[in-house]
Structures are given as C-alpha cells and as structure tokens.
Amino acid sequence: MNYAGRINSFIFKGGNVLDAIREYRKMRGLTHLEFNYPEHIEGYDLDEIREAMGDLKVNGFAIRWRKRFTNGNFNNPDSGLRREAIEMAKRGADICRELGGKVVTLWFENDGYDYPFQIDYEKSWDNLVEGIREVADYAPDMKISIEYKPYEERNFELVDSTGMTLLLINDVDRDNVGCTLDFCHMLMKNDSPSCGLAMAASRGKLFGLHMNDGYGRIDSGMIFSSIHLGLSLEFVYYLKKYHYEDVVFFDTFPIREAAAPETQANIDAFEKLLRLVEDTGMESIENVISKCDGISAQKLVLDMLK
C-alpha cells in the first residue's frame, strides 16, 4: 500500500516546504506527498523540491483559493476572479504533472452560501459544471477529483455530500473527473463513510482518500481510527472489497502533537486495521454482512479485535 502525507503537517510547526519534505523522507512506509497549490509551491524552485524529495513521489495537488476568493471560487460573482480561479486550477495541473503527480483535488471551499436569497442555486451549479469541464478538458491525462465538505468555510457548501458529489460528477460527464472522500467531512455530514465509498468506487469514481477522524462537529483532522474504530474498520474492508490501489493520504492536523510521530501513527493505524480485515477474511466478513443483523455485526467488530 502507498501512503501520503501533506506538507501542512510540518508547516504547522513553523518549518518551510523543503525542510518538511526532508522530514517526511525519514518516515517508515511513506511513499508519496501531497501539496497545496499555490501555497506550497510558489517561491520554490521545482528542481529544489525534486532534490529534497529523493525517492518520495508526488501523488497530487490540492488547489487552494485563499484571500481574494472568499466570495467564491468557480462561482465568484466577479467574473475576473472566477476566470482566475479556473486558470489557477489549470496551472496547478501543469505543475503537478511536472512533479510527476496524477491527481488534482478541487475542494470548493468558498462556493456556497450563508443567507437565504444569497445565490441562484441552479446558475451556481451550472457554473461549477462548466468550470470543472474546462479544467478536465484542459488536462485529460490528469485525474480531476472533487472533495466535498458540508460546511466550513461557508455555512452551506454547494457540494456538501457524497450524493451531491456524485450528481456533480455525473453532470460534468468526463471520464477523468471523480471524487476524493475525506473521512472527517463525511462524519460532519452524517454520511456513512463506507456507504459513500461503495457508491463512488462501484462507479469507478473513487480517485482519492483523506484519512482522518473526528467527532463530527468540526473538521478535527484527528488520527485515523482514533475515535470511530468500527467505522474505520468497515471503511478499510470496503477499500479492499473494491480493490483500491491508489494512494492512501492522511489529512490530519498535528496542532499539539509532533508532526512526524502523528503521521507515523496514521500509517500504523491503517496497517493494523488492514491486517485485522485480512486476518478475519473477506468471505467471513461478507457472510456477516449478508445476515443484515446488528448483533452479528457488533460481534464481528469485537472478534476482529481479539
């Protein structure tokens, strides 16, 4: 299995991008990195980044529209800023490709609303569809992956659930457009993480993962499986069921914890849960699922932990 961490984990601790990359190189099991674009790339020479990475690879970029884009990304009422947001995603795809990455993640953090009568919902949706199509057609060799979040930064996000994400993917209608599922975002929405995974993966549209955990109220970004052990076990089972072979990315926020040990704790947790699933056996788990019985399901979880 390939594992990725985001440079943010070390930037939070006051380091710079190159120092963060060098720290990641020391970690057991980590194979890939994810960068926010442009904030982790601008001001750095790409050759410096490549040299710092050594054997590590780039999985992808997450486009981040900050500061001037708080009123909208692909839905900014300023047509110039809307055009700039789309072009930023296209530039991000180009630089991601240069560094060997394959996935451009679009989280429309500012494309939502806060008040009744604030936006035209149909027009706003159409703007998203048109903008994503433009990016996808510009970079047909890249995976353009939509990440949903129910709220934060807006009180309501247009793309707020697994179902809305799959509807958007369907409307965009491009083979290279899929989704990235963030475990904590799914908890915030009260979506079933594994149900969402199954719906996306069964359609061939699961392009990425953000593995983390939390209490479901805010985007806590806690260590994977630290809170919702049963849901995490089920999630790993469905990843195996649908033969997920892309990178497992840990999107956690080590505010008080040291960044390197926290990232290692994510890898250790995921590998432990994967072993539990494999030791139990796919057929045994499927037999329990086929019973549609809550008591049998709970016993399965406890038996897996023996």
Backbone hydrogen bonds, N-H to C=O, Kabsch-Sander energy under -0.5 kcal/mol:
donor,donor_aa,acceptor,acceptor_aa,energy
3,Y,29,G,-0.6
4,A,248,V,-2.6
5,G,32,H,-1.2
6,R,250,F,-0.7
7,I,34,E,-1.6
9,S,6,R,-2.0
10,F,7,I,-1.6
11,I,7,I,-2.0
12,F,8,N,-2.8
13,K,10,F,-1.2
14,G,11,I,-2.3
15,G,10,F,-1.3
20,A,16,N,-2.4
21,I,17,V,-2.4
22,R,18,L,-2.0
23,E,19,D,-1.9
24,Y,20,A,-2.2
25,R,21,I,-1.6
26,K,23,E,-1.4
27,M,24,Y,-1.8
30,L,27,M,-0.6
31,T,3,Y,-2.4
32,H,3,Y,-2.4
33,L,57,K,-2.1
34,E,5,G,-1.9
35,F,60,G,-1.8
37,Y,62,A,-2.8
40,H,36,N,-2.2
41,I,38,P,-1.7
42,E,38,P,-2.9
44,Y,41,I,-2.0
49,I,45,D,-1.9
50,R,46,L,-2.6
51,E,47,D,-2.4
52,A,48,E,-2.3
53,M,49,I,-2.0
54,G,50,R,-1.3
56,L,53,M,-2.3
57,K,31,T,-2.2
58,V,99,L,-0.5
59,N,33,L,-2.7
59,N,57,K,-0.5
60,G,33,L,-0.9
61,F,103,V,-2.2
62,A,35,F,-2.6
63,I,61,F,-0.5
63,I,105,T,-2.2
64,R,37,Y,-3.1
65,W,63,I,-0.5
66,R,64,R,-0.8
69,F,66,R,-1.5
70,T,67,K,-1.3
72,G,69,F,-2.1
76,N,73,N,-1.1
79,S,77,P,-0.8
82,R,78,D,-2.4
83,R,79,S,-2.3
84,E,80,G,-2.1
85,A,81,L,-2.5
86,I,82,R,-1.9
87,E,83,R,-2.4
88,M,84,E,-2.2
89,A,85,A,-1.6
90,K,86,I,-1.8
91,R,87,E,-2.6
92,G,88,M,-2.5
93,A,89,A,-1.9
94,D,90,K,-1.8
95,I,91,R,-2.4
96,C,92,G,-2.6
97,R,93,A,-2.2
98,E,94,D,-1.8
99,L,95,I,-1.6
100,G,97,R,-1.7
101,G,96,C,-2.8
102,K,59,N,-2.3
103,V,59,N,-1.4
104,V,143,K,-3.1
105,T,61,F,-3.1
105,T,103,V,-0.6
106,L,145,S,-3.2
107,W,63,I,-0.6
107,W,105,T,-0.6
108,F,106,L,-0.6
109,E,107,W,-2.2
111,D,108,F,-1.1
112,G,110,N,-1.5
113,Y,156,F,-2.5
118,Q,115,Y,-1.4
121,Y,119,I,-0.8
124,S,120,D,-2.7
125,W,121,Y,-2.2
126,D,122,E,-2.4
127,N,123,K,-2.2
128,L,124,S,-1.8
129,V,125,W,-2.4
130,E,126,D,-2.7
131,G,127,N,-2.5
132,I,128,L,-2.8
133,R,129,V,-2.3
134,E,130,E,-2.0
135,V,131,G,-2.0
136,A,132,I,-3.0
137,D,133,R,-2.8
138,Y,134,E,-1.7
139,A,135,V,-1.8
142,M,139,A,-1.8
143,K,102,K,-3.1
144,I,142,M,-0.6
144,I,176,N,-3.4
145,S,104,V,-2.7
145,S,143,K,-0.7
146,I,178,G,-2.6
147,E,106,L,-2.3
148,Y,146,I,-0.5
148,Y,180,T,-0.6
149,K,159,V,-1.6
152,E,154,R,-2.8
154,R,109,E,-0.6
156,F,113,Y,-1.8
157,E,150,P,-1.7
158,L,111,D,-2.2
160,D,158,L,-1.0
165,T,161,S,-2.1
166,L,162,T,-2.6
167,L,163,G,-2.1
168,L,164,M,-2.4
169,I,165,T,-2.6
170,N,166,L,-2.2
171,D,167,L,-2.4
172,V,168,L,-2.6
173,D,169,I,-2.2
177,V,174,R,-1.7
178,G,144,I,-2.2
178,G,176,N,-0.5
179,C,205,K,-2.8
180,T,146,I,-2.1
181,L,208,G,-2.0
182,D,180,T,-0.6
183,F,181,L,-0.6
183,F,210,H,-2.4
186,M,182,D,-2.1
187,L,183,F,-1.7
188,M,184,C,-2.2
189,K,185,H,-1.6
190,N,186,M,-0.6
190,N,187,L,-0.8
191,D,186,M,-2.5
196,G,192,S,-2.5
197,L,193,P,-2.2
198,A,194,S,-2.6
199,M,195,C,-2.4
200,A,196,G,-2.2
201,A,197,L,-3.3
202,S,198,A,-2.3
203,R,200,A,-0.7
204,G,201,A,-1.7
205,K,200,A,-2.7
207,F,179,C,-2.6
207,F,205,K,-1.0
208,G,179,C,-1.3
210,H,181,L,-2.6
211,M,249,F,-3.4
213,D,222,M,-0.9
220,S,218,I,-2.0
222,M,213,D,-2.9
225,S,212,N,-0.5
226,S,223,I,-2.0
229,L,227,I,-0.9
232,S,228,H,-2.1
233,L,229,L,-2.5
234,E,230,G,-2.3
235,F,231,L,-2.2
236,V,232,S,-2.3
237,Y,233,L,-2.2
238,Y,234,E,-2.2
239,L,235,F,-2.0
240,K,236,V,-2.0
241,K,237,Y,-2.7
242,Y,238,Y,-2.2
243,H,240,K,-1.5
244,Y,239,L,-2.8
248,V,2,N,-2.8
249,F,209,L,-0.6
249,F,247,V,-0.7
250,F,4,A,-2.4
251,D,211,M,-1.0
251,D,249,F,-0.7
252,T,250,F,-1.0
253,F,221,G,-2.6
255,I,253,F,-2.0
262,E,258,A,-1.8
263,T,259,A,-2.3
264,Q,260,A,-2.4
265,A,261,P,-2.2
266,N,262,E,-1.7
267,I,263,T,-1.9
268,D,264,Q,-2.8
269,A,265,A,-2.3
270,F,266,N,-2.5
271,E,267,I,-2.6
272,K,268,D,-2.2
273,L,269,A,-2.4
274,L,270,F,-2.4
275,R,271,E,-2.1
276,L,272,K,-2.1
277,V,273,L,-2.2
278,E,274,L,-2.5
279,D,275,R,-3.1
280,T,276,L,-2.0
281,G,277,V,-2.2
285,I,281,G,-2.0
286,E,282,M,-2.7
287,N,283,E,-2.1
288,V,284,S,-1.5
289,I,285,I,-2.4
290,S,286,E,-2.1
291,K,287,N,-0.5
291,K,288,V,-1.3
292,C,289,I,-1.5
293,D,288,V,-0.5
297,A,293,D,-1.9
298,Q,294,G,-2.4
299,K,295,I,-2.3
300,L,296,S,-2.0
301,V,297,A,-1.8
302,L,298,Q,-2.1
303,D,299,K,-2.9
304,M,300,L,-2.4
305,L,301,V,-1.1
306,K,303,D,-1.2
